[in-house]
Amino acid sequence: MVSDFFYPNFGGVESHIYYLSQCLLKLGHKVVVMTHAYGKRSGVRYVTNGLKVYYVPWRPFLMQNTLPTFYGTLPITRTILVRERISIVHGHQAFSTLCHEALMHARTMGYKIIFTDHSLYGFADVGSIHMNKVLQFTLADISQAICVSHTSKENTVLRSGITPERVFVIPNAVDTAMFSPAPNRLSCDEIVIIVVSRLVYRKGADLLVEVIPEVCHLFPNVRFVVGGDGPKRVRLEEMREKYSLQDRVEMLGAVPHSQVRSVLISGHIFLNSSLTEAFCIAILEAASCGLLTVSTRVGGVPEVLPDDMIVLAEPDPGDMVHAIRKAIHMLPNINPYVMHSRMKKLYSWHDVAKRTEFVYDCALQSDDESLLQRLPRYLKCGAWAGKLFGLVMIVNFLLWRLLELWRPAESIEEVPDLVLVQNEHQEPMQDFVEARD
Amino acid sequence: MSRGPASNNKYSYNHLNAKGPSEAIDVHDITVKKSRLRIFLSYFGAAVFLTATFYLVALKELCISSIWIILVCFSLAKVLHHKPVKKESVMIMPAFGVQLETHYWSGRVIRRFVPISKILKPVLNECVTPVTCYWSLALILRDEVELMLVFQKLQPPVRMLVPVWKALCAATDCKRNQHHLNLCAVLVSVYLASDTD
C-alpha cells in the first residue's frame, strides 16, 4: 500500500489503509505500507498484528505530500518491492505524489498496480486541471481501479478517461465494534445535535454559521456540540457571540480520534454540512453510534445510508433547517441499538477486504506486457501530454535498467517473514534463519 | 577451529572459535576482498577531480559551468572512492566483554571494547535511507541513547550478520539470565543512517 497519508496522521484515507491492511493480514496476505516520514518517525515500524510500515525519509513539502522528483523515489521503491517480494502495488488518493510516483515505478518494473480514489475533484480550476492530467497519466496503464462510491466512479472516469469496466466500486466501512451506542438511552427532553468535522470551507462550515442560529431560534430545547478545528472556527465563535448562544452551542476544539465516540454518544442527531464528499465515513460512524443523521445531498452521500437513517437536504440553509425539523420529529421512532445492529450487517471491513481481494485476483490475471506494448496507451493521452508521458516512461525504463546493472536485484536481500511470538523467552529469529536457508 | 563458508563477491566471513585456557573466545571476521578494479577506479576518480579543479583554477575562469564541472567531478570521485578497510572483526569473550576491531590496509587498527554488563541487547536493524534499505547489527547499551554499530565501516549482507548476532545474543544471555526483562518478542528497532558509506 502506498500513500502519503498514513498514521500518525488521522483521516479517512489513513484509516481506510489501516483497516484494509489489517483485514487483509487476517485473510493471510502479506501487507507492507509505504509512506513518507513524519517528523522523527522514520524508518521501519511495525504496527498492530505485524503490519510493516516503511516511513521513507523524504521530506513532505506541501500538505503532507512528498516533493515530486519524478525519478528520485525509484531506488527506494525498487529496493522495497524486491526485498519484500511484493506482487501488487496499491496506491491511495489522487492527491498523493508518492502514490503516483510509486505506481509509475512499479509499472515500469512490471508489477501489477491498483489505484483507489477517495475524493471528488473539480474540473475547472488550474489545480484540478493539473491534478486530473497526472491522474490520467497514472490511470492510463493501470490494472484495475477502485472507487468508494458510484458518484466517485463517475467522477474518476470523467477526469481520467479510463474505461469504466476497469473501475470497481467498493464502499468504505466502519469499525462497528469501536462505535457502539451509549449504554443508556438519552432522554428526548433536550435534543443535542453533534457536528464533528474539520472547520474548513469544503466541509460547509459557512452553512453551519447560517443554520445554527436559525435552529436555536426555532427550537428552544435544542443544543449544539461542535467538535473540530480549522480556519473557519473564528466565524463560528463570532456567530456565538452575535446571537449570545454560549450556553446553547458548545465548542470542543480538535477532538482526537479516540474520543470521537464519546462525543457522538452524547447526542441525538449528527449534522454533516459538507459541500463535497465522495463517501462520508463520519456519517457511518454516527449511524453506528445510533444517531440520526442530517446531511447535505452532495457527492456520494445519498449512497451511504438507508432512507430511514438519514435526512438529506440541499446545501442551502433554509432547506437544512427544514431537514433538522423533520429529523427532530423522527427522533422518538429511532432505536439506536437497532440502528447499530443494522450497520453491523451493512458495513464491515472484512467484506471490503474480500472484495478488494477479488480485485487483486483480477489484476494478477492480466497479462505481463513489455514497454513497447504499453507505450501506445500513454501516447493516446493527448497531443502534447501523450508524447511527454511516453518520454517520461521511457526515461524511467532506462533509469531502471541502469539501476539493475549497478545494483542487481540478486544483491537486494529478501526479508524473511517474521513470525510474531508472544512468549518473551522464545527466540523469534530462529524462524528468520530457517526461512532464509 | 570452525570456519564459516559464507562469502560473496565483496565480503567474506570467517568464524574462529579458539579455545583459550579457561573459556572459549569467539572471533567473527568480515574481510573485504581486495579488488584491483575498485582501487584503480578510486584513484581515477580522484585524479579526474584534481585535474579538473587545477585546470579551471589555473585558467582563472570561475563561472557557473566550471563550478558545475568541479561539483560533478567531486561527486564522481566520492562515488568511486574505495574505503581503505581491510577487515572488521568481533571478538567475543563471554562474561568479560566484546572487542570490536577495524583493520585498515595501511596496517592501522582501531579497537573498541564494550564490557558485557554494558550491553543490553544486540539487535539487527533495518536502516532506511532516501535511496535504499539495508541491515545493520547494533548493540543497545545501558544508559546510552545512541546505538553502537558493531560493523562501523562495512555493510555486510544479513546472512553474514546473523551468526554474529546469535553469538552476541548467547554471550549476553548467560549474563542476563538473572535480570528478568520484559522485552517484546520481536525487537527490531529503527536507525536512520545519514550516509551509505
Boltz contact constraints between the chains, C-beta under 6 A:
constraints:
  - contact:
      token1: [A, 42]
      token2: [B, 192]
      max_distance: 6.0
  - contact:
      token1: [A, 43]
      token2: [B, 128]
      max_distance: 6.0
  - contact:
      token1: [A, 43]
      token2: [B, 190]
      max_distance: 6.0
  - contact:
      token1: [A, 43]
      token2: [B, 192]
      max_distance: 6.0
  - contact:
      token1: [A, 44]
      token2: [B, 126]
      max_distance: 6.0
  - contact:
      token1: [A, 44]
      token2: [B, 190]
      max_distance: 6.0
  - contact:
      token1: [A, 57]
      token2: [B, 130]
      max_distance: 6.0
  - contact:
      token1: [A, 58]
      token2: [B, 130]
      max_distance: 6.0
  - contact:
      token1: [A, 75]
      token2: [B, 131]
      max_distance: 6.0
  - contact:
      token1: [A, 75]
      token2: [B, 132]
      max_distance: 6.0
  - contact:
      token1: [A, 76]
      token2: [B, 131]
      max_distance: 6.0
  - contact:
      token1: [A, 79]
      token2: [B, 132]
      max_distance: 6.0
  - contact:
      token1: [A, 79]
      token2: [B, 133]
      max_distance: 6.0
  - contact:
      token1: [A, 413]
      token2: [B, 157]
      max_distance: 6.0
  - contact:
      token1: [A, 413]
      token2: [B, 158]
      max_distance: 6.0
  - contact:
      token1: [A, 418]
      token2: [B, 186]
      max_distance: 6.0
  - contact:
      token1: [A, 420]
      token2: [B, 186]
      max_distance: 6.0
  - contact:
      token1: [A, 421]
      token2: [B, 185]
      max_distance: 6.0
  - contact:
      token1: [A, 424]
      token2: [B, 183]
      max_distance: 6.0
  - contact:
      token1: [A, 424]
      token2: [B, 185]
      max_distance: 6.0
  - contact:
      token1: [A, 428]
      token2: [B, 185]
      max_distance: 6.0
  - contact:
      token1: [A, 428]
      token2: [B, 186]
      max_distance: 6.0
  - contact:
      token1: [A, 433]
      token2: [B, 162]
      max_distance: 6.0
